[in-house]
Amino acid sequence: MARPREFNETEVLNRALSAFWARGYDATSVEHLVEATGLGRASLYGAFGDKEQLFRRVVAHYLDCSRSQKDRATEGLSARRALEAFILSRVSIAANQDTPAGCFLQMAATSGTSPPLVQEAFCTTNAEMHSWFVKHLKEAQAQGELAPDADLNALATLVGVFISGLTAGAKSGLPSDALTAAAKGALDLIFTK
């Protein structure tokens, strides 16, 4: 009979996420993961499989958490306020002193030789976010907060690129208040008064 697990899976995934986020996929060894999670090698393999399987679980966990954070940050807000809340939440996460700076998926997709799932997750997430941006920009346009002739796809792409720039800025050490001011300034340029 198998023994019941004696650890909190979410906590272990969060610790593994921190390890991968800090070092990248390639530079994170199984020993780093053992140290970060507090699990022995056999327990880690027994619960999550090899390094790539654990990384897959970490990516799925990160995406679930990101979607939940977006939903909580934007629930019940007008289109413009939802976009602002989302962008500011990204700044907060990217500049958080308790986690490595920047965006985990962006970092993972653009460094080293991460498994193909990272690039796929990055592309899927970008497509989901683009659709979410278009939806909210369309609502803002209907509410008169955006020019009636605005190109929503182009603006959605601009917002996505801008968020990537904010997270890269956080990674390079720009302070949170400077990133927040930039985000608010960009939104003022996009939306009509």
Buried (B, 14 or more C-beta within 10 A) or exposed (E): EEEEEEBEEEEBBBBBBBBBBBBBBEEBEEEBBBEBBEBEEEBBBEBBEEBEEBBBBBBEBBBEBBEEBBEEBBEEBBBBBBBBBBBBBBBBBBBEEEBBBBBBBBBBBBBBEBBEBBBEBBEEBBEBBBEBBBBBBBBBBEEEBBEEEBEBEEBBBBBBEBBBEBBBBBBEEBEBEBBBEBBBEBBEEBBEE
